[in-house]
Every structure is written in structure tokens, then in C-alpha cells.
């Protein structure tokens, strides 16, 4: 995998570490809840278990992307690109389920998309 593609895999991995922190570690904060359009404490209580689980999903994707880069070689890069493809897929699901989440979906999906395209063409 070329260096530019690796940079976008790394960026996608770091973003997913941030998502993990927001969803699993910091979700109790009202400012974080607002980012996820949670409007009341009752909504927060209902969403907290889902957000916690989703955060770990993002942690595992980040681990695949970053771990694959660290491992290197064909196998490591395959793991990193598979994680990128999963990130892209999740971003597409997000935009497909709620058009108001276009900005969030782009943040989630564009770096892994660029990584995949650049890995394929360069």
C-alpha cells in the first residue's frame, strides 16, 4: 500500500478513536450528547447502552486500521483496508438512514474512501 493511502487509513483510524472516546467514555456529558442530537436526559439514558456499544465497534475498527498499518506487509495492509471498507460502509449506512447526518457521514466515510481509492490506483 502506498504512503498516501496509509496516511488516510491512519486518519480514519484516529477519527474512529475519537468516536470511541465520545460514544463510550464521554457520552455522559451534555455537550457530547448534543453532538448526537440527544435532547433530554431520558433520551440520554435510553441511548447510553447503544452509544457505549457503538463506541467499542469504532475502537475495533480503529484497531484494525492502525494495527494493520503497524503490522505492515500484505496481511497487515489487507486488515487495514478491510477496516477502512467497514468504516466506509458504516458511513454510507449513516447517510442512507438520515440525510441530516451528511456531515457526520462524510467525516466518517471520506478518509477511508480515499484510502481505498488511493490504495487501488497508486
N, C-alpha and C positions, 0 to 999 in steps of 0.2 A: 504494500500500500504506500502511496506517495505521501510526502510530508504534508502537503496542503490538506489532503483528506484526513490525515492523522490529527491535524490541528482542529478540524471540525468535529471529529469524533471526540477529542478531548473537551472541546467546548460543550458539546451535547452532554457529555458525562458530568462536567462541572455543573451545568444547569440542572441536571437531574439530582445532583447532591443538594442543590439549593431547594428544589421542590421537596425532597425528603425532609429537609430541616423545617420548611414551612408547614408541611402536612402532618409530620409525625412528632416534631419537637416543639413547634411554636404555635400550633393551631389554637391553643387556649387564649392567645392574645386577640383582642378585638380588632386591631389593625390587620392582622393576618386573616381573620375571619372575613373582614370586608373584602379582601382581595378575591375571596372565593364566593362572594355575593351572599354570605350568610348574614341575615338581617336581625336575628334575635337570639337570645340565649337558648331558647327551646330548639331553634334550628341548629345551633352550635352543638348542643347535646346530642341531637339526632345524627349529625354529620360526623362527629368526632371519631367514632369507631371506623367509619369508612375512610375518612381522611388519614387516620393512622395507618390503615392497611395500604392505602394508595401510596403513602409516603415510602413504605418499605418496598413496594413494587418499583418505585422510582430509584430507590437505593440499589436494588438488584440490577436494574438496567445500567445505572452508572458504574457499578462494579464490573459488569460485563464489558462495557466500553473502555473504561480506564484500565481494567485488568488485562483485557486483550491487547491494548497498546503496550502495556508494560511487558507482557509475556513475549510479544513480538512474533516474528515468523508467520508462516501461513496459517497455522492454527489460531494463534493469538489474534491475528487480524481478522480471521473469519468470525471469531467470537465478538470482536469489536463491531464488525459490520452487521452481524446478526442483531446485536443490541441496538445499533443505530436504526435498523429496519423496524424493530419493535417500537422504538421511540417515534419514528415517522408514522407508523400505523396508529399509535395512540393519538398523535396529533390530528390525524385525519378523522378518527372517530370523534374527537372533541369538536372539531368544526362541523362535522356532519350531524352531530346531535344538538348543537346550539350555535347558531351563526353569531350570536353576541359574544362568543368566546373566540372570535377570529384572532385577536391579538395574542391571547394566551396560546392558541393552537399554533400560531406562527412561531412564537418563541420556542415552543416545544418541538416543532417539526422541521423548521428550516435548517438548523445546523446539521442534524443527521441526514436530511435530504441532500445537502451539499456534500457531506462526507461520502455518501453512497454514489452520487453522480461523479464526483471527482476521483473516487477510487476506481470507477468503471472506465473513465475516459482518459485519465492521465497515466 
